[in-house]
Amino acid sequence: MISKKILKLSLKSLRDFAKSRLPDEKLLELDARDECPLEIVRAMCNPDALAIQLLFIPEEFGGMGGGAFDVYCVCEEMARIDLGIATAVLATFLGSDPIHVGALPAQKKYWMTRIAEEGLLFAYAATEPEAGSDLGALRTTAEPVRKDGRVVGYKITGNKQWISNGGVADAYTVLANTPGGPSWFIVEKGAKGLRYDEPEEKHGIRLSNTAALAFDEVFVNADRLIGGVEGQGLNQAQVVFGYTRLMVAAFGLGAGWAALDRAIPYSTKRIQAGSPLSEKQGYTHKLIVPHVARLEASRACIEETAERIDAGEGSLNTEGAIAKYMASEAGNLAADAGIQALGGYGYTHEYVVEKIKRDARITTIYEGTSEIMEMTISRDRWQLHLKTRGQHYHEQARRLEAIHALHPSVGANVAALASHALAEVMEKARVGRLTRYQHILLRLGELIAYAECAGSLSRRAALMDENKLNEKANCRFDATALAELGRIFAREAALKVAEEGLRWVAGAGGMSDAEMAAFEISLGLPAIHRAQAGLISDMDYVADVLYDRAKKPVELSA
Ligand SMILES: Cc1cc2nc3c(=O)[nH]c(=O)nc-3n(C[C@H](O)[C@H](O)[C@H](O)COP(=O)(O)OP(=O)(O)OC[C@H]3O[C@@H](n4cnc5c(N)ncnc54)[C@H](O)[C@@H]3O)c2cc1C
């Protein structure tokens, strides 16, 4: 882990670098030309320039040994600058992950030291034309080459699709099928038989190079098999999912905030109907405040998960999936609202929100699509529901009620209502065997993510209230504003869980009127409806904070 001071310095260097090398005009020009600025990406990973890659390399190999929390902070900052460039850097993070978790000590030392000292750019080559969400359908093969009965190398044959840095990387981590199962290999640039296509013409992240790769009997020595044992590939990928998904979650968060941080100042200057847009409630409460609440709920989940990963609680794949799902969806919605908030100007290239919106779109697709995240979340929490005989989310709710007793303003009581309602929806789904409908299984994933993020945000607000938030945590909002955001989001989550849960359960059919009436009561709908009271004034307060017009507490004179 790196210190708060070093992290702050790294973030500042990143901002200064962006200011001098990537002003808006330059970003727009590169976006229009659909060009990856390789010299800038290289400068970011150059040990004598920004050297951002040192952050995630362990100290023993010349890096800074940053943890998941540090990586989240840097990823958010990079995404605020440009998601395409952030993706180019992410590809090296991802490409080195199988090495980080699965390589033999000598392999780790060799590659990690080279990334630190030479700033090698990596690409992570998993996806194939026929194997996207379902990596099990992998067709690329790595055929052992034997000499005197010993495996001395492998010949890799197959195709990879949509590979970030595909056309510019110095080295590739490639997933291929061996006789022992899927395994990661490292292939260096220029290897005989390796070809990459022209960069894809993309909707967004046009500053990143994305290319298809073709491997035609590309020979690698046996020491390029990561970990030295065949068949470890999917495990090695799984182990880091929690962590890698947090990076993309941070991208969604950064992109969403980048759009809002353009819309907010714009709306203070844009006069319509005699006053600035920022003073119009119908504007702020639709286009700004709800997006802030969703982004901050996602941040709470990201920060909690990052802290737990850093504390050694394991890979936390499901929590990573929740963070990625919520932050990428929230980031997309916020970026879209950014265009609306600038009206016709927002729709043109010049005001940049249009580019941010196109860029943000990728975050719900790569590193696992939103639908795959829904499935991952739902399947995992379904097991918890069964194992605890339906008590898992009731138990979560009781913990939130305990927080409410100590911190009555953070929305934990309403987050608890969401959690109780979720437990009831899941139980009804169990009794009716409704997860046989894939749509219901995936919708449950969404409701679970909302309920859990409501809990995360209430807990974060409570910690802020106690002055116990992680010292590196984002402190844009003070304890009062965070509590308001906690209440706003908890209301949305509780209503969504109860009403949409009811909708899907009822939609599957098979319930009598009496069962339906009992189900409605068990969901706690009247309490959830009553909890909406105060929503408008909480939104007013958050808008005042965002526009720096919140009333400060009156100092009492002695
Ligand atoms: C710009 C860009 C950069 C990328 N960078 C990399 C990279 O560096 N390395 C890498 O390995 N890959 C990379 N990818 C690939 C990316 O991870 C995949 O595109 C993604 O995993 C989805 O796979 P797919 O495109 O084959 O879509 P598919 O898996 O075919 O999915 C299509 C749609 O169907 C849905 N779907 C899929 N399966 C199911 C199911 N079982 N049930 C319900 N719905 C389902 C999906 O959610 C999606 O909406 C990149 C992609 C892009 C566009």
The ligand as an ORCA input file, in Angstrom:
! r2SCAN-3c Opt
* xyz 0 1
  C     -13.358     -1.418    -27.199
  C     -13.229     -2.793    -26.664
  C     -12.068     -3.165    -25.987
  C     -11.918     -4.472    -25.513
  N     -10.746     -4.849    -24.932
  C     -10.520     -6.161    -24.649
  C      -9.243     -6.615    -24.220
  O      -8.313     -5.831    -24.055
  N      -9.074     -7.936    -24.007
  C     -10.068     -8.837    -24.165
  O      -9.839    -10.031    -23.975
  N     -11.321     -8.449    -24.570
  C     -11.553     -7.130    -24.814
  N     -12.795     -6.713    -25.243
  C     -13.852     -7.701    -25.401
  C     -14.967     -7.561    -24.388
  O     -14.541     -8.005    -23.136
  C     -16.153     -8.345    -24.948
  O     -16.658     -7.593    -26.028
  C     -17.231     -8.610    -23.937
  O     -16.780     -9.527    -22.988
  C     -18.524     -9.128    -24.566
  O     -18.276    -10.184    -25.435
  P     -18.881    -10.137    -26.921
  O     -18.497     -8.862    -27.522
  O     -18.473    -11.380    -27.623
  O     -20.435    -10.133    -26.714
  P     -21.402    -11.403    -26.442
  O     -20.841    -12.255    -25.374
  O     -21.746    -12.051    -27.723
  O     -22.676    -10.644    -25.872
  C     -23.587     -9.909    -26.695
  C     -24.773     -9.495    -25.822
  O     -25.425    -10.658    -25.302
  C     -25.451    -10.628    -23.884
  N     -25.204    -11.991    -23.395
  C     -24.101    -12.751    -23.576
  N     -24.242    -13.940    -22.969
  C     -25.452    -13.938    -22.388
  C     -26.171    -14.890    -21.624
  N     -25.657    -16.064    -21.307
  N     -27.404    -14.552    -21.192
  C     -27.940    -13.351    -21.484
  N     -27.313    -12.404    -22.225
  C     -26.080    -12.699    -22.666
  C     -24.324     -9.696    -23.491
  O     -24.560     -9.123    -22.215
  C     -24.382     -8.672    -24.605
  O     -25.368     -7.726    -24.332
  C     -12.975     -5.401    -25.685
  C     -14.145     -5.014    -26.332
  C     -14.270     -3.741    -26.833
  C     -15.528     -3.383    -27.564
*
